[in-house]
Amino acid sequence: MNPLSSIRIAFAALRLNLMRSMLTMLGIIIGVASVITMIAVGAGAEARIAQQIDSLGSNLIIVVSGAITSGGVRLGFGTQMTLSEDDAQALQREVPEILVAAPGVRGTAQIIYGNLNWSTVIFGTTTDFLAARDWGIAQGRPFEQAEEDRAAKVALLGQTVASTLFGSADPVGQLIRIKKVPFTVVGVLDRKGQSMQGQDQDDTVVMPLSTARNRVLGGSEVSRRAVGAILVKMREGADMHAAGTQIHDLLRQRHHLQPAQDDDFWIRNLSEVAQAQEASSRVLTLLLAAVASVSLVVGGIGIMNIMLVSVTERTREIGLRLAVGARSRDILSQFLIEALTLSLTGGLIGIAVGAAAAFTIGHWAHWQTELSVPAILLAVGFAAVIGVFFGFYPARKASRLQPIEALRYE
C-alpha cells in the first residue's frame, strides 16, 4: 500500500469519529498553544529588556560617587561627590578602550514657560554625553564646546518636557526659566522611553556642566570640579569586564585609597546587568515552556488511549485486510499515520490558538510579545514526535494481530 492510500484511509477513519478525534487532539492543541504563548511572552520580555538597555546606551559603564557616613549611618552611593571632571579626563586618557567619558551632575528644578511649569530632572554634562548615551537630536542642535566653556544659558529638552510645556509647537529658540534663570532651548532630544527602573528618561533637561553647576544646581563645597557620576562608553568589541577592572584600579589610585579602605565610588557595568537580566528571562521562558510541554505529553497519552480503543474496535477490519493480502507494515503505517495526523492537526490548530493568545495578551495586558518561527516549528515538531511515540504501541499491536483470530473477534 502506498503512503497516499494510508493517509486517505487514516483521514476516513478519523472522520467517522469526528468528535472523538477532536477531543483527542485537545491535549495537543492546549500544549502547542501554551508553548507558543509562553515563548512569545518570554521573547517579548527579552526584547523589552534589550530595548531598555539600548536606550541607556550600548557598551556603557556608569561610575557613581561614593557614600558618606553620618552619625554611624551610611547614606548610600551618590550622597558625596567623590568623583571629579579630572577623573573623567584621566579615565579617557589612561584606558585605551574608553571612547568617551562624560562627567555629570544632576538635580531637580521647576521649568517655567509662559504660564506653564513642570518639575523635572536637570542634568549638567559635557558635549560627550550624547555620544555616551547614544542619544540623538530630534529637533535643533546639541550644545557646543564653546557654550560649555562660557556656561551659556542653553538647554536641551527631553520629549516629555517639550510636549508638556510646548505641546505641538516648536520649542527650539524659545525661552524657558529654570530657577529664575532664562535659558534658550537649542534642541529637543530623541525619545528614549522608560529605563529598566521604570523611570521616564524623556522627563529631563540637559545643559552644559558648567551652566548647571554655576547657574542652577550649585557646585560642591569640597571641589568646584566635583561631579556625581561619570558615563563611560567603551569602544566596540572592548572587554567590558577588563575595562571595568582598569577603571576601578585607576580611580583607587587617583583617590589614594589604601588596600584596606573601601571604594569611594561605585561601578555599574550595564552589559553585565543586561546579560544577567536576559539570562534570567531566558531561564523563566524555558521553565514556562517546559511546564506547558507537559500538556503535550498528556495529549500524547490521550492519543495512545484512543488509538488502543480504535485498534480494539477495528480488529475485524484489520483481520479482513490481513486476510486479503495487506502486510503487517501496511497496518503499522496506517495506525502511525492516524496518530501523526491527530497530533499534527492538533498542532496546527494549536498554532492558531497560541498566536491568538499571544496577540490578546499583548493587546489587553500591554505586554510585548514576539512570535518566532523557530518556536512554532519546535512546538509542531515536538507534537509530531509525541504522536509517533505514543502511536507506535497501538500501531504495533494492530500489526501483530493474527488474521484468523482477528476475524473471529467479537
Disulfide bonds with the S-S distance in Angstrom:
none
